[in-house]
Amino acid sequence: MPTSAATDAALFAMPGDAALRDAAHAWSRSLAAERRMSDNTVEAYERDLRQFLHHLDARAGTPTIAAIVALKPRDVRAFMAARRADDVGGRSLMRALAGLRSFAKYLEREGHGTVAALGAVRSPKVERRLPRPLPVAAARALTEASLRADEDREPWILMRDAAVLALLYGAGLRISEALGLTRRDAPVPGIDAVTVLGKGAKQRMVPVLPVVAEAVAAYLAACPHPLPGDGPLFVGARGGPLSPRIIQYVVARARGGLGLPDSATPHALRHSFATHLLARQGELRAIQELLGHASLSTTQLYTKVDAARLMSAFDATHPRAGRHPPRRTAQDLI
């Protein structure tokens, strides 16, 4: 949970009177407990609120709940303009506004009144960046331990890295989901699916390819450290939980050997999973479920279908699409 001692200290260090800080603390807890937001999202929302309150403190003195409720649209726009002046991008500004609106809704639910100013300010327009998948050959090469066989690393570590990357590409997992698996969850041969804990603590079941299960089994057979059932499946060189940075470093090293761009990251393997499934006529709703996307619009970013293919699908499926409709017979009229 993001309500650790460090987080609590950061919340109470916010500008504002005691009532406002208490409300911020309660709001933060509700984000994790009731709305099941991820730790990273909660921390980002807290940070955005803290920056906003610092801005208000510098302009008008100690913020209070009453002052928040009485905000004018110009106050919110001034904050957004100040953030832009600090080279904060549109995507971060959009998230900041979403966080502030979340806090405002919490205040309203608690009976403090409506913060109308936040509803009167438009969110900045942000172009959604398209995923940048890898070519099939590059994605497959990244998941093979043989790619790094010339490195001065222990064989079990090469097998571990290959197993993690196989899960990212072969099952479409986020790196946090792969590293969050326990030994008991290990997708080994004979297990067709694995249950992962995704964003917002939401569980989903993901099919496991035989090649992925074999990579995990090879790592388990070679790992020199004891792996308790409720402990992490993937461990570091000393037996502790494996850090995502290690996998990021592994992929960064492999980029040079394969001649790949900087966009070739562990997360790009997840993009590749989705894109390559769509290229093989994968069904969009099914891919949404596999990826754990809450909204289909997120999955639709992977659908870069050219006009010729789109028209071909239309001609093949729509009953009125043919230039020469089939001649009706007497039997059709019965």
Phi and psi in degrees as GROMACS dihedral restraints (atoms count N, CA, C in turn):
[ dihedral_restraints ]
;  ai    aj    ak    al  type     phi  dphi    fc
    3     4     5     6     1   -79.4    20    10
    4     5     6     7     1     3.7    20    10
    6     7     8     9     1   -92.1    20    10
    7     8     9    10     1    52.7    20    10
    9    10    11    12     1   -78.6    20    10
   10    11    12    13     1   175.1    20    10
   12    13    14    15     1   -60.5    20    10
   13    14    15    16     1   -38.1    20    10
   15    16    17    18     1   -66.4    20    10
   16    17    18    19     1   -40.7    20    10
   18    19    20    21     1   -66.9    20    10
   19    20    21    22     1   -42.9    20    10
   21    22    23    24     1   -57.4    20    10
   22    23    24    25     1   -43.1    20    10
   24    25    26    27     1   -63.2    20    10
   25    26    27    28     1   -40.1    20    10
   27    28    29    30     1   -65.1    20    10
   28    29    30    31     1   -39.5    20    10
   30    31    32    33     1   -64.9    20    10
   31    32    33    34     1   -45.2    20    10
   33    34    35    36     1   -74.3    20    10
   34    35    36    37     1   -13.2    20    10
   36    37    38    39     1   -83.4    20    10
   37    38    39    40     1    -3.5    20    10
   39    40    41    42     1   -64.6    20    10
   40    41    42    43     1   147.3    20    10
   42    43    44    45     1   -63.4    20    10
   43    44    45    46     1   150.7    20    10
   45    46    47    48     1   131.2    20    10
   46    47    48    49     1   162.9    20    10
   48    49    50    51     1   -78.0    20    10
   49    50    51    52     1   176.4    20    10
   51    52    53    54     1   -60.8    20    10
   52    53    54    55     1   -39.3    20    10
   54    55    56    57     1   -63.8    20    10
   55    56    57    58     1   -40.1    20    10
   57    58    59    60     1   -68.1    20    10
   58    59    60    61     1   -42.1    20    10
   60    61    62    63     1   -65.8    20    10
   61    62    63    64     1   -38.4    20    10
   63    64    65    66     1   -63.0    20    10
   64    65    66    67     1   -40.8    20    10
   66    67    68    69     1   -64.6    20    10
   67    68    69    70     1   -40.3    20    10
   69    70    71    72     1   -63.6    20    10
   70    71    72    73     1   -39.7    20    10
   72    73    74    75     1   -65.0    20    10
   73    74    75    76     1   -45.6    20    10
   75    76    77    78     1   -65.6    20    10
   76    77    78    79     1   -39.1    20    10
   78    79    80    81     1   -62.1    20    10
   79    80    81    82     1   -44.2    20    10
   81    82    83    84     1   -59.5    20    10
   82    83    84    85     1   -43.5    20    10
   84    85    86    87     1   -64.1    20    10
   85    86    87    88     1   -36.1    20    10
   87    88    89    90     1   -68.9    20    10
   88    89    90    91     1   -32.3    20    10
   90    91    92    93     1   -60.9    20    10
   91    92    93    94     1   -41.1    20    10
   93    94    95    96     1   -81.3    20    10
   94    95    96    97     1   -43.3    20    10
   96    97    98    99     1   -80.0    20    10
   97    98    99   100     1   -40.0    20    10
   99   100   101   102     1   -98.6    20    10
  100   101   102   103     1   -43.1    20    10
  102   103   104   105     1   -93.4    20    10
  103   104   105   106     1    -7.7    20    10
  105   106   107   108     1    56.1    20    10
  106   107   108   109     1    41.4    20    10
  108   109   110   111     1   -75.5    20    10
  109   110   111   112     1   155.2    20    10
  111   112   113   114     1   -69.9    20    10
  112   113   114   115     1   158.5    20    10
  114   115   116   117     1   -56.4    20    10
  115   116   117   118     1   -42.4    20    10
  117   118   119   120     1   -64.2    20    10
  118   119   120   121     1   -39.3    20    10
  120   121   122   123     1   -68.0    20    10
  121   122   123   124     1   -41.7    20    10
  123   124   125   126     1   -61.9    20    10
  124   125   126   127     1   -44.6    20    10
  126   127   128   129     1   -63.6    20    10
  127   128   129   130     1   -38.6    20    10
  129   130   131   132     1   -66.1    20    10
  130   131   132   133     1   -42.3    20    10
  132   133   134   135     1   -62.7    20    10
  133   134   135   136     1   -42.0    20    10
  135   136   137   138     1   -60.9    20    10
  136   137   138   139     1   -43.7    20    10
  138   139   140   141     1   -64.0    20    10
  139   140   141   142     1   -41.4    20    10
  141   142   143   144     1   -63.4    20    10
  142   143   144   145     1   -42.9    20    10
  144   145   146   147     1   -63.7    20    10
  145   146   147   148     1   -42.0    20    10
  147   148   149   150     1   -61.2    20    10
  148   149   150   151     1   -42.3    20    10
  150   151   152   153     1   -65.6    20    10
  151   152   153   154     1   -37.7    20    10
  153   154   155   156     1   -65.4    20    10
  154   155   156   157     1   -42.6    20    10
  156   157   158   159     1   -67.7    20    10
  157   158   159   160     1   -35.7    20    10
  159   160   161   162     1   -61.8    20    10
  160   161   162   163     1   -40.8    20    10
  162   163   164   165     1   -61.5    20    10
  163   164   165   166     1   -46.2    20    10
  165   166   167   168     1   -65.3    20    10
  166   167   168   169     1   -38.7    20    10
  168   169   170   171     1   -61.1    20    10
  169   170   171   172     1   -40.6    20    10
  171   172   173   174     1   -70.4    20    10
  172   173   174   175     1   -28.0    20    10
  174   175   176   177     1   -93.0    20    10
  175   176   177   178     1   -34.7    20    10
  177   178   179   180     1  -138.2    20    10
  178   179   180   181     1    10.5    20    10
  180   181   182   183     1    91.4    20    10
  181   182   183   184     1  -174.4    20    10
  183   184   185   186     1   -54.5    20    10
  184   185   186   187     1   120.4    20    10
  186   187   188   189     1   -70.2    20    10
  187   188   189   190     1   148.7    20    10
  189   190   191   192     1  -133.4    20    10
  190   191   192   193     1   168.6    20    10
  192   193   194   195     1   -61.6    20    10
  193   194   195   196     1   -41.4    20    10
  195   196   197   198     1   -61.2    20    10
  196   197   198   199     1   -38.4    20    10
  198   199   200   201     1   -67.4    20    10
  199   200   201   202     1   -36.0    20    10
  201   202   203   204     1   -64.6    20    10
  202   203   204   205     1   -45.9    20    10
  204   205   206   207     1   -63.2    20    10
  205   206   207   208     1   -33.6    20    10
  207   208   209   210     1   -87.5    20    10
  208   209   210   211     1     7.7    20    10
  210   211   212   213     1   -57.3    20    10
  211   212   213   214     1   148.4    20    10
  213   214   215   216     1  -105.1    20    10
  214   215   216   217     1   154.4    20    10
  216   217   218   219     1   -53.2    20    10
  217   218   219   220     1   -34.2    20    10
  219   220   221   222     1   -64.3    20    10
  220   221   222   223     1   -29.1    20    10
  222   223   224   225     1   -67.0    20    10
  223   224   225   226     1   -41.3    20    10
  225   226   227   228     1   -69.4    20    10
  226   227   228   229     1   -42.0    20    10
  228   229   230   231     1   -64.3    20    10
  229   230   231   232     1   -34.7    20    10
  231   232   233   234     1   -64.3    20    10
  232   233   234   235     1   -39.7    20    10
  234   235   236   237     1   -64.1    20    10
  235   236   237   238     1   -45.3    20    10
  237   238   239   240     1   -62.4    20    10
  238   239   240   241     1   -40.6    20    10
  240   241   242   243     1   -65.1    20    10
  241   242   243   244     1   -39.6    20    10
  243   244   245   246     1   -64.5    20    10
  244   245   246   247     1   -38.1    20    10
  246   247   248   249     1   -67.9    20    10
  247   248   249   250     1   -39.3    20    10
  249   250   251   252     1   -63.6    20    10
  250   251   252   253     1   -36.5    20    10
  252   253   254   255     1   -64.5    20    10
  253   254   255   256     1   -23.8    20    10
  255   256   257   258     1   -90.0    20    10
  256   257   258   259     1    17.2    20    10
  258   259   260   261     1    65.0    20    10
  259   260   261   262     1    30.5    20    10
  261   262   263   264     1   -82.2    20    10
  262   263   264   265     1   130.1    20    10
  264   265   266   267     1   -75.1    20    10
  265   266   267   268     1   167.7    20    10
  267   268   269   270     1   -61.9    20    10
  268   269   270   271     1   -36.2    20    10
  270   271   272   273     1   -64.6    20    10
  271   272   273   274     1   -41.7    20    10
  273   274   275   276     1   -68.8    20    10
  274   275   276   277     1   -36.1    20    10
  276   277   278   279     1   -66.4    20    10
  277   278   279   280     1   -38.4    20    10
  279   280   281   282     1   -63.3    20    10
  280   281   282   283     1   -42.0    20    10
  282   283   284   285     1   -65.8    20    10
  283   284   285   286     1   -39.8    20    10
  285   286   287   288     1   -61.1    20    10
  286   287   288   289     1   -42.9    20    10
  288   289   290   291     1   -66.0    20    10
  289   290   291   292     1   -37.2    20    10
  291   292   293   294     1   -64.1    20    10
  292   293   294   295     1   -39.6    20    10
  294   295   296   297     1   -65.5    20    10
  295   296   297   298     1   -42.5    20    10
  297   298   299   300     1   -65.7    20    10
  298   299   300   301     1   -37.9    20    10
  300   301   302   303     1   -67.2    20    10
  301   302   303   304     1   -34.5    20    10
  303   304   305   306     1   -63.5    20    10
  304   305   306   307     1   -43.9    20    10
  306   307   308   309     1   -64.7    20    10
  307   308   309   310     1   -39.2    20    10
  309   310   311   312     1   -63.7    20    10
  310   311   312   313     1   -40.1    20    10
  312   313   314   315     1   -65.2    20    10
  313   314   315   316     1   -35.2    20    10
  315   316   317   318     1   -64.4    20    10
  316   317   318   319     1   -44.4    20    10
  318   319   320   321     1   -61.0    20    10
  319   320   321   322     1   -39.1    20    10
  321   322   323   324     1   -66.5    20    10
  322   323   324   325     1   -41.6    20    10
  324   325   326   327     1   -63.0    20    10
  325   326   327   328     1   -30.3    20    10
  327   328   329   330     1   -84.4    20    10
  328   329   330   331     1     3.0    20    10
  330   331   332   333     1    87.3    20    10
  331   332   333   334     1    18.0    20    10
  333   334   335   336     1   -88.7    20    10
  334   335   336   337     1   -11.1    20    10
  336   337   338   339     1   115.2    20    10
  337   338   339   340     1   170.5    20    10
  339   340   341   342     1   -95.8    20    10
  340   341   342   343     1   132.6    20    10
  342   343   344   345     1   -91.8    20    10
  343   344   345   346     1    83.3    20    10
  345   346   347   348     1   -64.7    20    10
  346   347   348   349     1   -27.6    20    10
  348   349   350   351     1   -61.0    20    10
  349   350   351   352     1   -35.8    20    10
  351   352   353   354     1   -71.1    20    10
  352   353   354   355     1   -28.9    20    10
  354   355   356   357     1   -77.2    20    10
  355   356   357   358     1   -19.0    20    10
  357   358   359   360     1   -88.7    20    10
  358   359   360   361     1    -7.9    20    10
  360   361   362   363     1  -102.0    20    10
  361   362   363   364     1   126.9    20    10
  363   364   365   366     1   -76.0    20    10
  364   365   366   367     1   145.5    20    10
  366   367   368   369     1   -70.9    20    10
  367   368   369   370     1   143.8    20    10
  369   370   371   372     1   -64.8    20    10
  370   371   372   373     1   144.3    20    10
  372   373   374   375     1   -76.9    20    10
  373   374   375   376     1   130.4    20    10
  375   376   377   378     1  -131.0    20    10
  376   377   378   379     1   127.2    20    10
  378   379   380   381     1   -72.2    20    10
  379   380   381   382     1   130.4    20    10
  381   382   383   384     1   -75.7    20    10
  382   383   384   385     1   121.1    20    10
  384   385   386   387     1   -73.3    20    10
  385   386   387   388     1   132.5    20    10
  387   388   389   390     1   -74.6    20    10
  388   389   390   391     1   144.6    20    10
  390   391   392   393     1   -59.5    20    10
  391   392   393   394     1   151.0    20    10
  393   394   395   396     1  -120.3    20    10
  394   395   396   397     1    84.9    20    10
  396   397   398   399     1   -73.8    20    10
  397   398   399   400     1   167.2    20    10
  399   400   401   402     1   -95.7    20    10
  400   401   402   403     1   156.6    20    10
  402   403   404   405     1   -61.2    20    10
  403   404   405   406     1   154.5    20    10
  405   406   407   408     1   -55.7    20    10
  406   407   408   409     1   -46.1    20    10
  408   409   410   411     1   -61.9    20    10
  409   410   411   412     1   -40.2    20    10
  411   412   413   414     1   -68.7    20    10
  412   413   414   415     1   -41.6    20    10
  414   415   416   417     1   -62.1    20    10
  415   416   417   418     1   -41.7    20    10
  417   418   419   420     1   -67.6    20    10
  418   419   420   421     1   -39.0    20    10
  420   421   422   423     1   -64.1    20    10
  421   422   423   424     1   -37.1    20    10
  423   424   425   426     1   -64.1    20    10
  424   425   426   427     1   -25.1    20    10
  426   427   428   429     1   -90.3    20    10
  427   428   429   430     1     2.1    20    10
  429   430   431   432     1  -100.4    20    10
  430   431   432   433     1   128.8    20    10
  432   433   434   435     1   -63.7    20    10
  433   434   435   436     1   -27.5    20    10
  435   436   437   438     1   -64.3    20    10
  436   437   438   439     1   -21.5    20    10
  438   439   440   441     1   -60.4    20    10
  439   440   441   442     1   -32.6    20    10
  441   442   443   444     1  -111.1    20    10
  442   443   444   445     1    21.8    20    10
  444   445   446   447     1   -62.7    20    10
  445   446   447   448     1   -24.2    20    10
  447   448   449   450     1   -84.9    20    10
  448   449   450   451     1    -3.4    20    10
  450   451   452   453     1   -77.8    20    10
  451   452   453   454     1   152.5    20    10
  453   454   455   456     1   -85.0    20    10
  454   455   456   457     1    65.6    20    10
  456   457   458   459     1  -129.0    20    10
  457   458   459   460     1   152.2    20    10
  459   460   461   462     1   -65.7    20    10
  460   461   462   463     1   142.5    20    10
  462   463   464   465     1   -55.1    20    10
  463   464   465   466     1   -36.8    20    10
  465   466   467   468     1   -67.1    20    10
  466   467   468   469     1   -28.9    20    10
  468   469   470   471     1   -70.6    20    10
  469   470   471   472     1   -39.4    20    10
  471   472   473   474     1   -63.0    20    10
  472   473   474   475     1   -38.9    20    10
  474   475   476   477     1   -68.0    20    10
  475   476   477   478     1   -38.0    20    10
  477   478   479   480     1   -61.2    20    10
  478   479   480   481     1   -48.9    20    10
  480   481   482   483     1   -61.9    20    10
  481   482   483   484     1   -41.2    20    10
  483   484   485   486     1   -64.0    20    10
  484   485   486   487     1   -37.4    20    10
  486   487   488   489     1   -67.4    20    10
  487   488   489   490     1   -42.1    20    10
  489   490   491   492     1   -62.0    20    10
  490   491   492   493     1   -47.2    20    10
  492   493   494   495     1   -67.0    20    10
  493   494   495   496     1   -32.3    20    10
  495   496   497   498     1   -63.3    20    10
  496   497   498   499     1   -36.1    20    10
  498   499   500   501     1   -69.3    20    10
  499   500   501   502     1   -35.5    20    10
  501   502   503   504     1   -67.8    20    10
  502   503   504   505     1   -42.8    20    10
  504   505   506   507     1   -87.6    20    10
  505   506   507   508     1   -39.6    20    10
  507   508   509   510     1   -80.8    20    10
  508   509   510   511     1   -22.3    20    10
  510   511   512   513     1  -123.5    20    10
  511   512   513   514     1    -4.4    20    10
  513   514   515   516     1    71.1    20    10
  514   515   516   517     1    26.6    20    10
  516   517   518   519     1   -79.2    20    10
  517   518   519   520     1   152.0    20    10
  519   520   521   522     1   -73.8    20    10
  520   521   522   523     1   155.8    20    10
  522   523   524   525     1   -62.6    20    10
  523   524   525   526     1   -35.7    20    10
  525   526   527   528     1   -66.1    20    10
  526   527   528   529     1   -32.9    20    10
  528   529   530   531     1   -70.8    20    10
  529   530   531   532     1   -41.4    20    10
  531   532   533   534     1   -65.0    20    10
  532   533   534   535     1   -44.4    20    10
  534   535   536   537     1   -77.0    20    10
  535   536   537   538     1   -12.1    20    10
  537   538   539   540     1   -85.7    20    10
  538   539   540   541     1    -6.7    20    10
  540   541   542   543     1   -68.3    20    10
  541   542   543   544     1   143.0    20    10
  543   544   545   546     1   -95.2    20    10
  544   545   546   547     1   167.1    20    10
  546   547   548   549     1   -58.6    20    10
  547   548   549   550     1   -35.3    20    10
  549   550   551   552     1   -66.0    20    10
  550   551   552   553     1   -26.9    20    10
  552   553   554   555     1   -84.2    20    10
  553   554   555   556     1    -4.3    20    10
  555   556   557   558     1   -51.3    20    10
  556   557   558   559     1   121.4    20    10
  558   559   560   561     1   -81.4    20    10
  559   560   561   562     1    88.9    20    10
  561   562   563   564     1  -103.3    20    10
  562   563   564   565     1   168.2    20    10
  564   565   566   567     1   -52.1    20    10
  565   566   567   568     1   135.6    20    10
  567   568   569   570     1   101.4    20    10
  568   569   570   571     1   -15.1    20    10
  570   571   572   573     1  -105.8    20    10
  571   572   573   574     1   121.0    20    10
  573   574   575   576     1   -87.0    20    10
  574   575   576   577     1   -19.2    20    10
  576   577   578   579     1  -151.6    20    10
  577   578   579   580     1   158.8    20    10
  579   580   581   582     1  -132.4    20    10
  580   581   582   583     1   143.9    20    10
  582   583   584   585     1   -96.8    20    10
  583   584   585   586     1   125.8    20    10
  585   586   587   588     1  -118.5    20    10
  586   587   588   589     1   156.7    20    10
  588   589   590   591     1  -103.7    20    10
  589   590   591   592     1   110.7    20    10
  591   592   593   594     1   -96.4    20    10
  592   593   594   595     1  -158.5    20    10
  594   595   596   597     1   -62.1    20    10
  595   596   597   598     1   144.2    20    10
  597   598   599   600     1    67.4    20    10
  598   599   600   601     1    23.1    20    10
  600   601   602   603     1    58.5    20    10
  601   602   603   604     1    29.8    20    10
  603   604   605   606     1   -91.7    20    10
  604   605   606   607     1   131.0    20    10
  606   607   608   609     1   -90.1    20    10
  607   608   609   610     1   147.0    20    10
  609   610   611   612     1  -149.2    20    10
  610   611   612   613     1   156.0    20    10
  612   613   614   615     1  -103.5    20    10
  613   614   615   616     1   131.9    20    10
  615   616   617   618     1  -123.7    20    10
  616   617   618   619     1   130.1    20    10
  618   619   620   621     1   -63.5    20    10
  619   620   621   622     1   150.1    20    10
  621   622   623   624     1  -118.9    20    10
  622   623   624   625     1   123.0    20    10
  624   625   626   627     1   -71.4    20    10
  625   626   627   628     1   148.3    20    10
  627   628   629   630     1   -54.9    20    10
  628   629   630   631     1   -38.4    20    10
  630   631   632   633     1   -65.8    20    10
  631   632   633   634     1   -32.8    20    10
  633   634   635   636     1   -70.7    20    10
  634   635   636   637     1   -45.2    20    10
  636   637   638   639     1   -61.0    20    10
  637   638   639   640     1   -37.5    20    10
  639   640   641   642     1   -66.9    20    10
  640   641   642   643     1   -37.2    20    10
  642   643   644   645     1   -65.5    20    10
  643   644   645   646     1   -40.9    20    10
  645   646   647   648     1   -66.5    20    10
  646   647   648   649     1   -41.6    20    10
  648   649   650   651     1   -63.6    20    10
  649   650   651   652     1   -38.6    20    10
  651   652   653   654     1   -63.8    20    10
  652   653   654   655     1   -41.0    20    10
  654   655   656   657     1   -63.9    20    10
  655   656   657   658     1   -44.6    20    10
  657   658   659   660     1   -62.2    20    10
  658   659   660   661     1   -38.4    20    10
  660   661   662   663     1   -68.2    20    10
  661   662   663   664     1   -28.9    20    10
  663   664   665   666     1   -96.4    20    10
  664   665   666   667     1   -19.7    20    10
  666   667   668   669     1   -62.8    20    10
  667   668   669   670     1   125.7    20    10
  669   670   671   672     1   -84.4    20    10
  670   671   672   673     1    -7.1    20    10
  672   673   674   675     1   -97.4    20    10
  673   674   675   676     1   146.5    20    10
  675   676   677   678     1   -66.4    20    10
  676   677   678   679     1   139.7    20    10
  678   679   680   681     1  -124.5    20    10
  679   680   681   682     1    91.5    20    10
  681   682   683   684     1   -59.6    20    10
  682   683   684   685     1   151.4    20    10
  684   685   686   687     1   -55.5    20    10
  685   686   687   688     1   -38.4    20    10
  687   688   689   690     1   -94.9    20    10
  688   689   690   691     1     6.1    20    10
  690   691   692   693     1   -91.8    20    10
  691   692   693   694     1   174.0    20    10
  693   694   695   696     1   -65.0    20    10
  694   695   696   697     1   142.7    20    10
  696   697   698   699     1   -68.5    20    10
  697   698   699   700     1   -43.2    20    10
  699   700   701   702     1  -105.6    20    10
  700   701   702   703     1   126.8    20    10
  702   703   704   705     1  -122.4    20    10
  703   704   705   706     1   161.0    20    10
  705   706   707   708     1   -81.9    20    10
  706   707   708   709     1  -175.2    20    10
  708   709   710   711     1   -60.0    20    10
  709   710   711   712     1   -28.5    20    10
  711   712   713   714     1  -100.1    20    10
  712   713   714   715     1     3.8    20    10
  714   715   716   717     1    98.7    20    10
  715   716   717   718     1    -3.3    20    10
  717   718   719   720     1   -84.6    20    10
  718   719   720   721     1   175.1    20    10
  720   721   722   723     1   -55.8    20    10
  721   722   723   724     1   139.4    20    10
  723   724   725   726     1   -75.7    20    10
  724   725   726   727     1   131.9    20    10
  726   727   728   729     1   -83.3    20    10
  727   728   729   730     1   140.2    20    10
  729   730   731   732     1   -58.1    20    10
  730   731   732   733     1   -29.1    20    10
  732   733   734   735     1   -63.0    20    10
  733   734   735   736     1   -30.2    20    10
  735   736   737   738     1   -63.5    20    10
  736   737   738   739     1   -44.8    20    10
  738   739   740   741     1   -67.5    20    10
  739   740   741   742     1   -37.9    20    10
  741   742   743   744     1   -62.4    20    10
  742   743   744   745     1   -39.3    20    10
  744   745   746   747     1   -66.1    20    10
  745   746   747   748     1   -41.0    20    10
  747   748   749   750     1   -58.5    20    10
  748   749   750   751     1   -46.9    20    10
  750   751   752   753     1   -67.8    20    10
  751   752   753   754     1   -37.4    20    10
  753   754   755   756     1   -61.8    20    10
  754   755   756   757     1   -40.7    20    10
  756   757   758   759     1   -65.4    20    10
  757   758   759   760     1   -41.5    20    10
  759   760   761   762     1   -68.6    20    10
  760   761   762   763     1   -28.0    20    10
  762   763   764   765     1   -55.2    20    10
  763   764   765   766     1   -41.6    20    10
  765   766   767   768     1   -63.0    20    10
  766   767   768   769     1   -43.5    20    10
  768   769   770   771     1   -67.4    20    10
  769   770   771   772     1   -30.3    20    10
  771   772   773   774     1   -98.1    20    10
  772   773   774   775     1    -5.9    20    10
  774   775   776   777     1    67.5    20    10
  775   776   777   778     1    39.0    20    10
  777   778   779   780     1   -96.7    20    10
  778   779   780   781     1   156.4    20    10
  780   781   782   783     1   -74.7    20    10
  781   782   783   784     1   172.6    20    10
  783   784   785   786     1   -63.9    20    10
  784   785   786   787     1   -19.9    20    10
  786   787   788   789     1   -71.9    20    10
  787   788   789   790     1    -8.8    20    10
  789   790   791   792     1   -78.9    20    10
  790   791   792   793     1    93.6    20    10
  792   793   794   795     1  -123.0    20    10
  793   794   795   796     1   171.1    20    10
  795   796   797   798     1   -54.6    20    10
  796   797   798   799     1   -38.9    20    10
  798   799   800   801     1   -68.9    20    10
  799   800   801   802     1   -25.4    20    10
  801   802   803   804     1   -64.0    20    10
  802   803   804   805     1   -25.1    20    10
  804   805   806   807     1   -67.7    20    10
  805   806   807   808     1   -36.0    20    10
  807   808   809   810     1   -65.8    20    10
  808   809   810   811     1   -42.4    20    10
  810   811   812   813     1   -59.0    20    10
  811   812   813   814     1   -41.6    20    10
  813   814   815   816     1   -64.7    20    10
  814   815   816   817     1   -39.9    20    10
  816   817   818   819     1   -53.8    20    10
  817   818   819   820     1   -50.3    20    10
  819   820   821   822     1   -68.8    20    10
  820   821   822   823     1   -45.1    20    10
  822   823   824   825     1   -64.8    20    10
  823   824   825   826     1   -42.1    20    10
  825   826   827   828     1   -70.4    20    10
  826   827   828   829     1   -31.7    20    10
  828   829   830   831     1   -65.4    20    10
  829   830   831   832     1   -43.8    20    10
  831   832   833   834     1   -63.1    20    10
  832   833   834   835     1   -38.5    20    10
  834   835   836   837     1   -63.9    20    10
  835   836   837   838     1   -25.1    20    10
  837   838   839   840     1   -98.6    20    10
  838   839   840   841     1    26.6    20    10
  840   841   842   843     1    70.4    20    10
  841   842   843   844     1    28.8    20    10
  843   844   845   846     1   -64.9    20    10
  844   845   846   847     1   145.7    20    10
  846   847   848   849     1   -81.3    20    10
  847   848   849   850     1   131.9    20    10
  849   850   851   852     1   -60.6    20    10
  850   851   852   853     1   -42.7    20    10
  852   853   854   855     1   -63.6    20    10
  853   854   855   856     1   -39.2    20    10
  855   856   857   858     1   -65.2    20    10
  856   857   858   859     1   -39.8    20    10
  858   859   860   861     1   -66.8    20    10
  859   860   861   862     1   -36.5    20    10
  861   862   863   864     1   -57.3    20    10
  862   863   864   865     1   -44.9    20    10
  864   865   866   867     1   -65.6    20    10
  865   866   867   868     1   -41.5    20    10
  867   868   869   870     1   -64.0    20    10
  868   869   870   871     1   -38.3    20    10
  870   871   872   873     1   -80.8    20    10
  871   872   873   874     1   -19.5    20    10
  873   874   875   876     1    77.1    20    10
  874   875   876   877     1    28.8    20    10
  876   877   878   879     1   -77.3    20    10
  877   878   879   880     1   132.0    20    10
  879   880   881   882     1   -71.3    20    10
  880   881   882   883     1   -31.6    20    10
  882   883   884   885     1  -119.6    20    10
  883   884   885   886     1   138.1    20    10
  885   886   887   888     1   -65.3    20    10
  886   887   888   889     1   -27.0    20    10
  888   889   890   891     1   -62.1    20    10
  889   890   891   892     1   -30.4    20    10
  891   892   893   894     1   -67.0    20    10
  892   893   894   895     1   -43.4    20    10
  894   895   896   897     1   -66.8    20    10
  895   896   897   898     1   -31.8    20    10
  897   898   899   900     1   -65.7    20    10
  898   899   900   901     1   -13.3    20    10
  900   901   902   903     1   -61.9    20    10
  901   902   903   904     1   -21.9    20    10
  903   904   905   906     1   -83.7    20    10
  904   905   906   907     1    -6.5    20    10
  906   907   908   909     1   -92.6    20    10
  907   908   909   910     1    80.5    20    10
  909   910   911   912     1  -101.4    20    10
  910   911   912   913     1    85.4    20    10
  912   913   914   915     1  -104.8    20    10
  913   914   915   916     1   128.4    20    10
  915   916   917   918     1   -72.8    20    10
  916   917   918   919     1   160.5    20    10
  918   919   920   921     1   -62.5    20    10
  919   920   921   922     1   -36.6    20    10
  921   922   923   924     1   -63.6    20    10
  922   923   924   925     1   -43.3    20    10
  924   925   926   927     1   -67.6    20    10
  925   926   927   928     1   -38.6    20    10
  927   928   929   930     1   -62.4    20    10
  928   929   930   931     1   -45.8    20    10
  930   931   932   933     1   -66.7    20    10
  931   932   933   934     1   -34.7    20    10
  933   934   935   936     1   -62.7    20    10
  934   935   936   937     1   -43.9    20    10
  936   937   938   939     1   -65.2    20    10
  937   938   939   940     1   -38.0    20    10
  939   940   941   942     1   -63.4    20    10
  940   941   942   943     1   -47.9    20    10
  942   943   944   945     1   -62.8    20    10
  943   944   945   946     1   -31.8    20    10
  945   946   947   948     1   -80.6    20    10
  946   947   948   949     1   -21.5    20    10
  948   949   950   951     1  -115.7    20    10
  949   950   951   952     1   -30.7    20    10
  951   952   953   954     1   -80.1    20    10
  952   953   954   955     1   128.9    20    10
  954   955   956   957     1   -65.2    20    10
  955   956   957   958     1   -19.5    20    10
  957   958   959   960     1  -105.4    20    10
  958   959   960   961     1    11.3    20    10
  960   961   962   963     1   -79.7    20    10
  961   962   963   964     1   -25.0    20    10
  963   964   965   966     1   -65.7    20    10
  964   965   966   967     1   144.7    20    10
  966   967   968   969     1   -68.8    20    10
  967   968   969   970     1   -31.3    20    10
  969   970   971   972     1  -121.1    20    10
  970   971   972   973     1    94.2    20    10
  972   973   974   975     1   -60.4    20    10
  973   974   975   976     1   146.5    20    10
  975   976   977   978     1   -60.5    20    10
  976   977   978   979     1   141.3    20    10
  978   979   980   981     1   -69.7    20    10
  979   980   981   982     1   131.5    20    10
  981   982   983   984     1   -78.3    20    10
  982   983   984   985     1   138.1    20    10
  984   985   986   987     1  -106.7    20    10
  985   986   987   988     1   172.8    20    10
  987   988   989   990     1   -62.0    20    10
  988   989   990   991     1   -32.2    20    10
  990   991   992   993     1   -65.8    20    10
  991   992   993   994     1   -32.6    20    10
  993   994   995   996     1   -66.1    20    10
  994   995   996   997     1   -25.7    20    10
  996   997   998   999     1   -87.2    20    10
  997   998   999  1000     1    -9.4    20    10
